């Protein structure tokens, strides 16, 4: 383990800590979010699930925008900063929402504002933090997959600890206590931001000691420093922008009618068509860049199914844990939110083993391609849900099953 760590640049561990803190904030809030909606704001499960679904849908959509803006205008470092700042604001709005939960209308508006900050903050933070990992290494470096395994081990360490602390503080059975879970998530996000601001200039350096992530990727590759002020209007055809905007509006109203007035759902589905189309049609892209983006789109299509199943942890699996799972352990009742830590436990335990495995296979030129690894992950995820289905088959609605099935 130590040998593997010594082979990686210090910047990886800086990103490890920054990402772990941010994911603690994200997963801590997620662990108690739907429980807050149904137990404090007294929303029905269908509406709470719709809010959660719209929130997570936008969380996965906005990185397309955040990555594009970072690549063209802000650069990765500034995008990470602004994303973290927005998430700090979002988490504190969630805290204030829970603080005023008895005033349902005020609490809802504060909650919606908080979700907005978290959605757009995540869009700028998450894709750029993970992308900057690759800049720490030379192109083709065989340690890169191992580096991402270590990075995601940090992500899952945050995902493991967050439900335990935020669930302990917020998921107590008393609606007034949700505020403390959200406050813990907010404080952790503040720590992530402060640590990033204090140390990014020292540790975010490339393999030759050069600063990385400051200048937008496109400008660094094609423009001199004196051209950094070139505006969007000089790069993109105005009519092209107009046509995409009109197309987006038409799709929005089409989906709005199909979804019976669900505004957020209509935004998500129309944006899922317009945003990728707008990005791929950018005339400033080279042929190679456009081909790479197409590959990303193809992979992303299959990854959607993984994350759709994975995010059930925040809704259906949380409801199941609270209502139909025997959570009693030696006279103590485990909070339903704690079950969201279980997945991360296995990732944290297995990540070092897979990191070492990828390095070993890479040395022998036998390492599976990334799409192959993703296919294996999808298969194992499907197997996990199959086991849950077997466990709950023929179980009465008022019965409780063993927590081992979850």
C-alpha angles and dihedrals in degrees: 000000000000091000090055091049094050090056092063128077120256089244089071091062091046088056089043092059094041092050094043091054093047093047089049087058093046098045093040090058091043093052093063102023102096091037087056091050095052101032102037106023089033095225118161118254095250093056092042090051090049091053091048092046093050091046095051092042091057091042088060094041102050095063086073088060095039093050092048094049091047092049094049108029122359106035123227099278096055092042090055090049095050091043092053091047092052090050091051088054091046094051093049090050087054088052092051090047090056090043089060098034092133089064093065099187094049091044091052094051092047089048093051090049090050092050090051091054092047093047097051093035090055090048091060099034109042104050094043096047092052093042093052089061089072092053090063090070139056115258110275094019107160091215092068098090088046089051092053090048089055091045092053090046086063090048090053094045086060090045090052098049098039100067090046095055100032091042092049091051100037110023097066102121091257111104091210091065097065087085091068093054091051091045091054089052091049094050092050090052089052089053090050091052094046092048091048094049092047098049112021095096091054101047107027097085131129128242091277095047096261121141113257134200097026102103118048110261096240094048092046090054101042113014138061122236090260091061097057092103096061107131130229092250092064092052105042130048109251091219090053090054090047093051093049090049092050091046090050092052092048092049090048093057091043092054091040089061092045093050095048096247099320098152097185092047090051090049092050097049096043091046090050087063102034101043097051090043092050092048096048092047094055104130091212091068119103121227091256092049091050091050091050092050090052090053089051090052092051093049091044090056091062094039088059089071092052095051093042088059094039094053091058083087088078097050126012096024091046091050089047092049092050099044111023105028126089101235098173115121116179091329094316123109114223114221112251089231091064092071088073088070095062097077092051092050092064093044091052092048095046100038096081090049093051091044090057091043094054091050092049094047091044091056088056093043089241101110113131117245117257094253089054091053090049091051090053089050092052091050093051091047090053090049090053093055090046089057091050090050090052090049095054098039112127092000114146116245092245095044125099124222130209116277088232089081089063 
